[in-house]
Structure formats: C-alpha cells, structure tokens
C-alpha cells in the first residue's frame, strides 16, 4: 500500500554520536530509510545515559518542538524514552519496544507499560516482547545494500588483521554487562586452549558504514547476552554471510530459521565453544549462505510496516479527538 509523505519526529536516547558511534545505529537506519522513501524526519536525540535529568530536558524539548512544528506522528524508541515523548502536543505517539525496556528488571518494564498505555500504537521488535507488553511485532530490519559480503583477504588487509588467525567477532560494548563479554571471552579462550589460533575481535565504537568490513574479516560472530529484543547485529552478520553462534535469546531462533551452519547454544562456556568449533571447521565443501534468508528482514519492507502503524495511530488519535469534542446531549 502506498502512503503520502509524512512529517515525523523521532525521540531517542540512543543515536550515533562521536565516541558512541555504534549506539542506536538501528534507529538511524530507520531514519535514513524513511527519508529515502520520501518522508521528512527530525531526530530529537538526548544523552539519557548521563543523567535522569536529561529525560526532563527532553520532555521540555518535545513539547516545545511539537508546539512549533505540525508533525504527523512522534515515534519514540525504547519504552523509557517514551516518558519524554508523552509530553508532545496534539500529535499521535508510537512507541517501539526494543528489549530490555520490556524484559529486564522491574522498573523499566513498569515504566514502559505505562508509557505504552498513553501511546496511540506500540511496536514490539519480537514476539517475546509483545508477550509482556502488547504491540505489533515488527523486527528491526537490515540494510541489505550496506550489509553485503566482503572479500575476507581485502577486509583483513584494510583492518590490519592477520591473514591466518581465526577471528570471532563480538560487535558490542564489552562494558555492558548484559552483553556478557566475560562469557564470550571464556568461550574463545577455551578454543585457544584446544589448539585453535583464535582471537576475539571486539567492536563497539565504529561507524555503521564500516561494520561490513568487520563482518567480512571475521570467521564467526558470537552473541551470548542475558537479554535481547531483535538483535540487528545477527541479521547484519548473516547478510554479510558471516556464521553466527548464539544463545536462544530475543528472536534469534526465528532469525536462524532455514539457515544451515548457524549454531544455537546454551548459555555456557562449553556449549558456545563447541558451537564456535563447528563453525570454524565446517564440513568439507560446505558454503555458508545466511544472506538469502535475510531478505525477509529487508529494511524497506520493515519501514512499510512501521508506516502502516503510523497511519493507524493517526486514525486512532483523530477518533479520540473527535470523541472528546462531540457535544453531550441531555
């Protein structure tokens, strides 16, 4: 279905910026795709990681900006970020839940649930999230033009990596405890003790445009987080034909459907190490193909589904306004 151009405000506390180039890259990808489709998108990005006061400042800025500009819809990414977005003026609100905001702890899910009740529509990036806080399930998409296979030798030369060593990619900030770098490091260390010439390659502050070279240079990617929503790194790796070894977290088991050569493991050092060993030494003649299955997560199709949610939110918001304005007959 074709929709006319819209004027959209994104509100997010995660967006790439100097020193945090990888933060919220999936949000920026949605912005870029919407713009490529002819929509106008402003981004209100605030540093929520600094202080809770930043959310108060963001709420003031949302209110001021929606008073000044007639947006068709406000789209908040992460439930807690929606606390600022609910202060918009006269504009439909859509909230996307990405994972920890619905699945981890008690406070964030509680806040997210309240915010979603005040929103016109909710998007959940996985069915697991939607089972906690109802919303339309729309997994994050992947830009198949950017994330495409690279020549391994060329990629390693570009990044200054050894031509002969195995590299296991950990494309997350190791300081984030929820990502379990300790477990990934232990699994790779076990491989090294078993005789593999292997190294863990950690990447977290790299511009999104450079990430395909890291996927191309590695031999495998590892994911062993305590919690995920719909991890875009898995889809990006597979789109670049990089095998993934992961625990059953978020919607990884769904992403893996129909792909030979990926490994779904339990969250233990030994299981992950065994999965990595199978990936690093595949059967003779085996050629890994993860890219074909990733066409079902094409970013453009994802954003068409999101735009459909926008239009439902607009209709719902309009119906509420008409209902509140209708005179009461006595």
N, C-alpha and C positions, 0 to 999 in steps of 0.2 A: 504494500500500500504506500502511495506517495503522500508526503506531508509537505505543507508550505514551510518556508524558512521561519525559524523561531529565534527569539532573543532569550538567552539562558544565562543564569548566574550560577556558577559552581562555587560552593563553600567547602573548604577542605583545610585540615591541619597537616596534611601530608602532600607535598608537592616538591618537585626537584628544585633545589637552590644550591648555590655554592657551598661546598662542604657536606651537602646532603643530596648529592646528585641522583641517588637511587630511590630516595624517599618518594612514594606516591607516583612512581613512573606510570603506573597503570591508570591513574587519574588523568595525568597529562595526555596519555594516549587517547582517552575518551574525548578529551577536549579537542585534540587535533583531528580526530575522525569526524566529530560533529562539524567542525569548521570546514573540513574538506567536503562535507555533504551540503554545504551552503548555509549553515546556521551560524548565528552570532553568539559567541560565548565569552563572557567575562569570568575571571577567576579571582575570588577573594580567598587568598591563601594566608593563613596566620600561623605563627610559630607556637602551637599549643604545647609543644614539648618543653618550652621554657618555664611556663607558669600557668596556673589555672586562671589568673587574671587575664591572660590572652583571650580566653573564651568570652569574658565580659567585654573586652575591647572589640572582639569580632562581632558580638551581638549588636553593639552600637553601630559598627560599620555596615552590617547587613541592613539594619533598619534605615540608616541614612541613605544607603545606595538604592534600596528598593523604593524609597520615597522619591528619589531623584530620577530613577530610570524605570520605565514600564516593562519589566521582564514578563515573559510568558510563563516562566517557571523558575523556581530556585531548586537546585539539586545539591543536597548535602551528602558528602561521602564520609561514612562512619557515623554510627548512631550518636556517639557523644558529641561529635562535631555539630550534629543537628540541634544541640542546645542553643547554639548561636543562630542557626538558620530559622528557628521557630519565631524569631523576632522580626521576620520580614513583614512588609506592609502590603496587604492586598494581593499577594502573589501565591499561586499554588506551590506546594512544597513536596518534593520527592526525596526520600532518604534511601541511600544504599548501605546495607549492612555488609561488612567485608570479612568478619571472622571473630576476632577477639571481642569486638563490641557486643556480640551476642552469645559467645561461647565460653569466655574466660572470666572466672571470678563471679562476684555477685553484684558489685556496684555498677560496672559498665553495662551489663545486660539489663539491669533495672532502669538505668537512665535511658538506654536505647529503646526499651519498651515504651516508656513514657513519651519519648520524642516521636516514635512511630505512630502513636495514638493521635498526636497532634498534626501529623503529616497527612497529605491527601493520598499518597501512594507510597508503598515500601517495596524496595527491590532487595532480594537476598541473593548473594552470589553462589550459594549452594543449597541443596535440599536440607542439609543438616542444620544450617542457619534458619531456614524457613520453618523447620520443625520446632524451633524455640520461639522465634518471633515471626509471625506470618508475613509473607511477602511474595511477589512474583519471583521465581527463580530464573535469574539471568546471569550465568557465569561470566566472569571477565573474559574479554576476547583477546586475540593476539594479532598484531600487525604482521601479516604474512609477507608483505613486501620488505619490511625491515628485517624480520627474523627469518632468515633463509640460510641454507647450508653454506659454510665457508670451507675453503681448502685448508686442511689441517696444517700442512707444512707452512703455508703462507701466514696463517693465523699465529703460529708459534714464533715465526721469524718476526712478525710485527710486534708481538708482546715480549720478545726476548726470553722465550721458554726453551727448554731442552727439547731436542728432536726425538730423543729415545725414551724419556721417562713417561710413566703414566701420570695423568693429572685428573684428580677428582674435584669437580667444581662445587664450591659452596657459595652461591650467589646471594648471601645475606650478611647483615651486620653481625659479626660474632659476639658483640657486646649485648645483643638482645637475647636474654636467657631463654625466651620462649622458642627460639630457633634451634637450640640445643647443639651449638658448635662443639661442646665438650664430647657429645656422643659421636658426631661426625668425625672429629679428630681421633677419637679412640678407635673407630672402625677402620679408618685409613691406617692408623698406627698398627693395628693387628695385621693388616695386609702386608705392611712393610716387614713385620716380624716373620711373616710366612714366606718371604722371599721376593715380594713384588718391589720393583724400583718405582715407588709411587709417592706422590706428594699431593697434599690438599691445597687447592687454589681458591683463596678467599677473595671475593669481590663484592664491595658494597657501596663504594663511592665513585662509581664510573657512570658517565652519561649513558643514557639508554641507547644511543646510536652506536656506542662502542661494544655493547654487550654481545652482539652476534659473533664478534671475533673471539670472545672468551668461550662461548658455547662451541665455536668451531675448533678452538685449540684443545679443549678438554676431551677426555675419553669417557667420562661419565659425570652425571650430576647427582648429588645426594641431598635428600630432604628428610629430616627427622624431627620436625618441630613438634612441640606439645599441642599446638593448635594452629589451624589454617582455615581459610574460607574456601577460596578457589584459587590456589597459588598460580599466579601468572608465570612465574619462573619455570614451572614444569612445562607449561604449554610452549613457552618460548624455546626452551631446550629441545623439546620434541620437534618443533617447527624447523629447528636447525639440524635435525637428525642426530641429536645427542641423546644416548640412552640415559634413562633416569632410574635411580634406585631410591625408593621412598617407603616411608611407613604409611599405613592406611589412615591418612589424616585429611580433613577437608573433603573435597570431591576427587581426590587423586585416583581412587579406584574407578570412577566414571571416566576420567580423562584417559586412563590406561586402556579402556575397552577397545579391543580389536588391534592392539599393538603387540607384536611379538618382540621379545628381547628386553622389555622393561621388567623391573623386579619390585614386587610389593612385599615388604618385610615387616617383621615385628620390631618394636622399638627397643632393640638390644644391640649391643656392640657386635656380638657374634652373627646375628641374623643379617645385619647391614653389611658386615664384612663379607659374608658368604654371597650376598647379592652382588656386591661390587666385584668379587672374584669372577662370578659367572658373566658379568657384563664385560669385564676387561679381557677375558679369554673366551670369546664366543665360539660356537661350533664352527668347524671348517666350512667355508663357503657361505656363511650367514652374512647377509647385508641388512643392516638396521634401517627401518623406514618408520619414523614417527611423524613425519611431516604430513603424509596423506590424511591421517586421522584428524589433524589439527584444522582442516578446512571447515569442520563443523563449529570451530570457535573463531571463525573469521571476524575480525573487528567490525567490519561494516555491517554484517548481519546482526551482531550484538547490539550495535547502536540503533539499528532499525527497531529492534525490540524495545530498547530504552525509550525511543521516541514515542512508541505506542503507549508506554506507561505515562509519559508526559501528557499526552492527549487525554488519557483517562483522568489524570489528576486535574487537568484544566476543566474538564466537564464536571467532575465532582465538586470542584471549588465553585464553579459557576452555579451549580444546582443549590449548594449551601447558601450562597449569597442571595439567590432569588428567593429561597425559602425564608431567609431571615428578613427580607424586605417585604414579603407578602403581608398585606393587612389582615388583621384578625377580625372576622365578622362576629358580631354579638347578637 
